[in-house]
Amino acid sequence: MKKVLILTLTLLAFASFALAIHVYTTWKIVADEYVIRFKTDKANGTMKGLEGQIVFDEHNLSQSNIQVSVDVNTIATGIWLKNNHAKAKNFFDSKSYPKIYFSSRHFQKSDTGYVVEGDLTIKDITKRVQIPFTFNTHAQGGEFVGHFQINRTDYGLIKNGVGEVVAIDIKLPVVK
């Protein structure tokens, strides 16, 4: 009986230790395959230059974390003049603010997947946003797919001739 008790206590101690040192999955962005699309009623295009850290554990959302940035200078609308106007001082001001930042604060499960709430910083203005997304795993890794909207004027992007509401679609393949 004494041996069974010692064995049980030992197994419980190992199980507690294993839970305490749980290693959360850090996902690496597949650089050549991700897509960040934006669309307004008067302009659309893509952005590249995504970098940062993604820690996501669908079984322990409280330990998940996203810290990423996008290079403003990679904006591509398909029209050279529009690209230059977007990077100019009176819009993104890419010389002073070369990156857009997102920093997660909270994750939660939703009916269709997940929602991450975090701080989106464009230029020197930070606003809280919620991004609904799905996450699907496969043998090589996984894929985050999300969609959200912002009002560009909330971030001091006040140039006329561009729609106010910006729809943003993200398709982000990742590997461990």
Phi and psi in degrees as GROMACS dihedral restraints (atoms count N, CA, C in turn):
[ dihedral_restraints ]
;  ai    aj    ak    al  type     phi  dphi    fc
    3     4     5     6     1   -63.0    20    10
    4     5     6     7     1   -39.4    20    10
    6     7     8     9     1   -65.6    20    10
    7     8     9    10     1   -39.0    20    10
    9    10    11    12     1   -64.8    20    10
   10    11    12    13     1   -41.8    20    10
   12    13    14    15     1   -63.9    20    10
   13    14    15    16     1   -44.0    20    10
   15    16    17    18     1   -64.7    20    10
   16    17    18    19     1   -42.7    20    10
   18    19    20    21     1   -63.1    20    10
   19    20    21    22     1   -43.3    20    10
   21    22    23    24     1   -62.4    20    10
   22    23    24    25     1   -45.4    20    10
   24    25    26    27     1   -63.5    20    10
   25    26    27    28     1   -39.0    20    10
   27    28    29    30     1   -64.6    20    10
   28    29    30    31     1   -44.4    20    10
   30    31    32    33     1   -63.2    20    10
   31    32    33    34     1   -40.8    20    10
   33    34    35    36     1   -63.3    20    10
   34    35    36    37     1   -39.9    20    10
   36    37    38    39     1   -64.3    20    10
   37    38    39    40     1   -43.2    20    10
   39    40    41    42     1   -64.8    20    10
   40    41    42    43     1   -41.1    20    10
   42    43    44    45     1   -63.2    20    10
   43    44    45    46     1   -42.8    20    10
   45    46    47    48     1   -63.3    20    10
   46    47    48    49     1   -41.3    20    10
   48    49    50    51     1   -63.6    20    10
   49    50    51    52     1   -43.5    20    10
   51    52    53    54     1   -62.3    20    10
   52    53    54    55     1   -40.8    20    10
   54    55    56    57     1   -66.9    20    10
   55    56    57    58     1   -37.3    20    10
   57    58    59    60     1   -67.7    20    10
   58    59    60    61     1   -31.2    20    10
   60    61    62    63     1  -103.5    20    10
   61    62    63    64     1    20.8    20    10
   63    64    65    66     1   -50.1    20    10
   64    65    66    67     1   127.1    20    10
   66    67    68    69     1   -95.2    20    10
   67    68    69    70     1   121.4    20    10
   69    70    71    72     1   -83.7    20    10
   70    71    72    73     1   147.4    20    10
   72    73    74    75     1   -76.1    20    10
   73    74    75    76     1   121.3    20    10
   75    76    77    78     1   -97.4    20    10
   76    77    78    79     1   123.6    20    10
   78    79    80    81     1  -100.1    20    10
   79    80    81    82     1   135.4    20    10
   81    82    83    84     1   -98.0    20    10
   82    83    84    85     1   135.0    20    10
   84    85    86    87     1   -72.0    20    10
   85    86    87    88     1   131.4    20    10
   87    88    89    90     1   -80.7    20    10
   88    89    90    91     1   100.7    20    10
   90    91    92    93     1   -57.1    20    10
   91    92    93    94     1   -39.6    20    10
   93    94    95    96     1   -89.6    20    10
   94    95    96    97     1    -0.1    20    10
   96    97    98    99     1  -118.0    20    10
   97    98    99   100     1   -12.6    20    10
   99   100   101   102     1   -76.2    20    10
  100   101   102   103     1   158.9    20    10
  102   103   104   105     1  -135.5    20    10
  103   104   105   106     1   127.8    20    10
  105   106   107   108     1  -121.2    20    10
  106   107   108   109     1   110.1    20    10
  108   109   110   111     1  -111.6    20    10
  109   110   111   112     1   143.8    20    10
  111   112   113   114     1  -128.8    20    10
  112   113   114   115     1   150.5    20    10
  114   115   116   117     1  -150.6    20    10
  115   116   117   118     1   131.4    20    10
  117   118   119   120     1  -121.1    20    10
  118   119   120   121     1  -179.4    20    10
  120   121   122   123     1   -74.4    20    10
  121   122   123   124     1    -6.0    20    10
  123   124   125   126     1  -131.1    20    10
  124   125   126   127     1    -3.6    20    10
  126   127   128   129     1  -155.9    20    10
  127   128   129   130     1   151.3    20    10
  129   130   131   132     1  -154.3    20    10
  130   131   132   133     1   164.3    20    10
  132   133   134   135     1   170.0    20    10
  133   134   135   136     1  -158.1    20    10
  135   136   137   138     1  -134.8    20    10
  136   137   138   139     1   165.7    20    10
  138   139   140   141     1  -135.0    20    10
  139   140   141   142     1   148.5    20    10
  141   142   143   144     1  -123.6    20    10
  142   143   144   145     1  -162.8    20    10
  144   145   146   147     1    73.9    20    10
  145   146   147   148     1    28.3    20    10
  147   148   149   150     1   -76.8    20    10
  148   149   150   151     1   129.2    20    10
  150   151   152   153     1  -149.8    20    10
  151   152   153   154     1   159.6    20    10
  153   154   155   156     1   142.9    20    10
  154   155   156   157     1  -161.0    20    10
  156   157   158   159     1  -123.1    20    10
  157   158   159   160     1   134.7    20    10
  159   160   161   162     1  -125.3    20    10
  160   161   162   163     1   116.4    20    10
  162   163   164   165     1  -115.1    20    10
  163   164   165   166     1   117.0    20    10
  165   166   167   168     1  -139.5    20    10
  166   167   168   169     1   124.5    20    10
  168   169   170   171     1  -129.7    20    10
  169   170   171   172     1   105.6    20    10
  171   172   173   174     1   -66.0    20    10
  172   173   174   175     1   -12.0    20    10
  174   175   176   177     1   -97.2    20    10
  175   176   177   178     1    -9.2    20    10
  177   178   179   180     1  -146.5    20    10
  178   179   180   181     1    75.4    20    10
  180   181   182   183     1   -62.5    20    10
  181   182   183   184     1   -26.4    20    10
  183   184   185   186     1   -66.9    20    10
  184   185   186   187     1   -19.1    20    10
  186   187   188   189     1   -97.8    20    10
  187   188   189   190     1     0.0    20    10
  189   190   191   192     1   -79.7    20    10
  190   191   192   193     1   150.7    20    10
  192   193   194   195     1  -159.2    20    10
  193   194   195   196     1   137.5    20    10
  195   196   197   198     1  -128.2    20    10
  196   197   198   199     1   128.3    20    10
  198   199   200   201     1  -134.9    20    10
  199   200   201   202     1   101.3    20    10
  201   202   203   204     1  -134.9    20    10
  202   203   204   205     1   163.0    20    10
  204   205   206   207     1  -140.3    20    10
  205   206   207   208     1   157.3    20    10
  207   208   209   210     1  -127.0    20    10
  208   209   210   211     1   138.2    20    10
  210   211   212   213     1   -79.8    20    10
  211   212   213   214     1   113.9    20    10
  213   214   215   216     1   -59.6    20    10
  214   215   216   217     1   -32.2    20    10
  216   217   218   219     1   -68.9    20    10
  217   218   219   220     1    -6.0    20    10
  219   220   221   222     1   -93.8    20    10
  220   221   222   223     1     4.4    20    10
  222   223   224   225     1   -56.1    20    10
  223   224   225   226     1   133.6    20    10
  225   226   227   228     1  -136.7    20    10
  226   227   228   229     1   112.0    20    10
  228   229   230   231     1  -103.3    20    10
  229   230   231   232     1    -8.0    20    10
  231   232   233   234     1    90.4    20    10
  232   233   234   235     1    -5.6    20    10
  234   235   236   237     1  -129.4    20    10
  235   236   237   238     1   114.5    20    10
  237   238   239   240     1   -53.3    20    10
  238   239   240   241     1   -44.5    20    10
  240   241   242   243     1   -63.4    20    10
  241   242   243   244     1   -42.1    20    10
  243   244   245   246     1   -62.9    20    10
  244   245   246   247     1   -40.6    20    10
  246   247   248   249     1   -59.0    20    10
  247   248   249   250     1   -45.9    20    10
  249   250   251   252     1   -66.0    20    10
  250   251   252   253     1   -39.2    20    10
  252   253   254   255     1   -63.9    20    10
  253   254   255   256     1   -39.6    20    10
  255   256   257   258     1   -64.4    20    10
  256   257   258   259     1   -35.1    20    10
  258   259   260   261     1   -83.4    20    10
  259   260   261   262     1   -11.9    20    10
  261   262   263   264     1   -66.9    20    10
  262   263   264   265     1   164.0    20    10
  264   265   266   267     1   -56.2    20    10
  265   266   267   268     1   -35.0    20    10
  267   268   269   270     1   -84.1    20    10
  268   269   270   271     1     7.0    20    10
  270   271   272   273     1  -131.0    20    10
  271   272   273   274     1  -102.0    20    10
  273   274   275   276     1   -73.7    20    10
  274   275   276   277     1   -25.7    20    10
  276   277   278   279     1    51.8    20    10
  277   278   279   280     1    60.6    20    10
  279   280   281   282     1   -64.0    20    10
  280   281   282   283     1   -20.0    20    10
  282   283   284   285     1   -70.4    20    10
  283   284   285   286     1   -41.2    20    10
  285   286   287   288     1   -85.6    20    10
  286   287   288   289     1   -31.5    20    10
  288   289   290   291     1  -131.9    20    10
  289   290   291   292     1    76.7    20    10
  291   292   293   294     1   -73.2    20    10
  292   293   294   295     1   -10.2    20    10
  294   295   296   297     1  -132.5    20    10
  295   296   297   298     1   151.5    20    10
  297   298   299   300     1  -105.5    20    10
  298   299   300   301     1   135.8    20    10
  300   301   302   303     1  -117.8    20    10
  301   302   303   304     1   145.0    20    10
  303   304   305   306     1  -131.2    20    10
  304   305   306   307     1   130.7    20    10
  306   307   308   309     1  -131.2    20    10
  307   308   309   310     1   116.9    20    10
  309   310   311   312     1   -71.9    20    10
  310   311   312   313     1   153.7    20    10
  312   313   314   315     1  -123.2    20    10
  313   314   315   316     1   -33.4    20    10
  315   316   317   318     1  -158.5    20    10
  316   317   318   319     1   140.0    20    10
  318   319   320   321     1  -118.4    20    10
  319   320   321   322     1   147.0    20    10
  321   322   323   324     1  -147.3    20    10
  322   323   324   325     1   154.1    20    10
  324   325   326   327     1   -77.0    20    10
  325   326   327   328     1   145.8    20    10
  327   328   329   330     1  -129.5    20    10
  328   329   330   331     1   177.3    20    10
  330   331   332   333     1   -63.4    20    10
  331   332   333   334     1   -31.4    20    10
  333   334   335   336     1  -108.0    20    10
  334   335   336   337     1    -0.2    20    10
  336   337   338   339     1   160.0    20    10
  337   338   339   340     1  -108.1    20    10
  339   340   341   342     1  -142.8    20    10
  340   341   342   343     1   166.7    20    10
  342   343   344   345     1  -135.4    20    10
  343   344   345   346     1   129.2    20    10
  345   346   347   348     1  -108.3    20    10
  346   347   348   349     1   131.9    20    10
  348   349   350   351     1  -108.4    20    10
  349   350   351   352     1   135.2    20    10
  351   352   353   354     1  -165.3    20    10
  352   353   354   355     1  -175.6    20    10
  354   355   356   357     1  -101.1    20    10
  355   356   357   358     1   123.1    20    10
  357   358   359   360     1  -104.9    20    10
  358   359   360   361     1   122.8    20    10
  360   361   362   363     1  -114.7    20    10
  361   362   363   364     1   119.1    20    10
  363   364   365   366     1  -123.1    20    10
  364   365   366   367     1   128.9    20    10
  366   367   368   369     1    58.3    20    10
  367   368   369   370     1  -126.7    20    10
  369   370   371   372     1  -110.5    20    10
  370   371   372   373     1    22.6    20    10
  372   373   374   375     1  -114.0    20    10
  373   374   375   376     1   127.2    20    10
  375   376   377   378     1  -115.0    20    10
  376   377   378   379     1   129.2    20    10
  378   379   380   381     1  -130.7    20    10
  379   380   381   382     1   148.2    20    10
  381   382   383   384     1   -79.4    20    10
  382   383   384   385     1   132.1    20    10
  384   385   386   387     1  -130.9    20    10
  385   386   387   388     1   157.0    20    10
  387   388   389   390     1  -116.9    20    10
  388   389   390   391     1   131.5    20    10
  390   391   392   393     1  -120.7    20    10
  391   392   393   394     1   107.2    20    10
  393   394   395   396     1   -71.4    20    10
  394   395   396   397     1   140.4    20    10
  396   397   398   399     1  -153.2    20    10
  397   398   399   400     1   162.2    20    10
  399   400   401   402     1  -114.8    20    10
  400   401   402   403     1   157.2    20    10
  402   403   404   405     1  -136.5    20    10
  403   404   405   406     1   120.5    20    10
  405   406   407   408     1  -120.3    20    10
  406   407   408   409     1   132.2    20    10
  408   409   410   411     1   -97.7    20    10
  409   410   411   412     1   154.8    20    10
  411   412   413   414     1  -146.9    20    10
  412   413   414   415     1   177.7    20    10
  414   415   416   417     1   -55.8    20    10
  415   416   417   418     1   -38.2    20    10
  417   418   419   420     1   -86.9    20    10
  418   419   420   421     1   -15.2    20    10
  420   421   422   423     1   164.5    20    10
  421   422   423   424     1  -120.2    20    10
  423   424   425   426     1  -164.6    20    10
  424   425   426   427     1  -178.0    20    10
  426   427   428   429     1  -148.4    20    10
  427   428   429   430     1   126.6    20    10
  429   430   431   432     1   -94.1    20    10
  430   431   432   433     1   134.2    20    10
  432   433   434   435     1  -132.2    20    10
  433   434   435   436     1   121.0    20    10
  435   436   437   438     1  -138.4    20    10
  436   437   438   439     1   161.5    20    10
  438   439   440   441     1  -147.9    20    10
  439   440   441   442     1   134.8    20    10
  441   442   443   444     1  -155.8    20    10
  442   443   444   445     1   171.7    20    10
  444   445   446   447     1  -130.3    20    10
  445   446   447   448     1   149.6    20    10
  447   448   449   450     1  -133.2    20    10
  448   449   450   451     1   160.9    20    10
  450   451   452   453     1   -99.8    20    10
  451   452   453   454     1   117.0    20    10
  453   454   455   456     1   -60.5    20    10
  454   455   456   457     1   -29.9    20    10
  456   457   458   459     1   -68.5    20    10
  457   458   459   460     1   -23.4    20    10
  459   460   461   462     1   -61.9    20    10
  460   461   462   463     1   -21.8    20    10
  462   463   464   465     1  -109.1    20    10
  463   464   465   466     1    16.7    20    10
  465   466   467   468     1    73.8    20    10
  466   467   468   469     1    18.9    20    10
  468   469   470   471     1   -94.4    20    10
  469   470   471   472     1    85.8    20    10
  471   472   473   474     1  -106.2    20    10
  472   473   474   475     1     3.5    20    10
  474   475   476   477     1   -60.2    20    10
  475   476   477   478     1   135.7    20    10
  477   478   479   480     1   -75.7    20    10
  478   479   480   481     1   165.7    20    10
  480   481   482   483     1    91.3    20    10
  481   482   483   484     1     2.2    20    10
  483   484   485   486     1  -128.6    20    10
  484   485   486   487     1   139.5    20    10
  486   487   488   489     1   -57.4    20    10
  487   488   489   490     1   147.6    20    10
  489   490   491   492     1   -72.7    20    10
  490   491   492   493     1   -44.8    20    10
  492   493   494   495     1   -87.7    20    10
  493   494   495   496     1   128.6    20    10
  495   496   497   498     1  -112.9    20    10
  496   497   498   499     1   120.4    20    10
  498   499   500   501     1   -90.8    20    10
  499   500   501   502     1   132.3    20    10
  501   502   503   504     1  -123.0    20    10
  502   503   504   505     1   126.1    20    10
  504   505   506   507     1  -115.1    20    10
  505   506   507   508     1   135.2    20    10
  507   508   509   510     1  -127.7    20    10
  508   509   510   511     1   129.7    20    10
  510   511   512   513     1  -126.7    20    10
  511   512   513   514     1   112.2    20    10
  513   514   515   516     1  -127.7    20    10
  514   515   516   517     1    94.1    20    10
  516   517   518   519     1   -71.7    20    10
  517   518   519   520     1   140.9    20    10
  519   520   521   522     1  -137.5    20    10
  520   521   522   523     1   157.3    20    10
  522   523   524   525     1  -130.9    20    10
  523   524   525   526     1   158.8    20    10
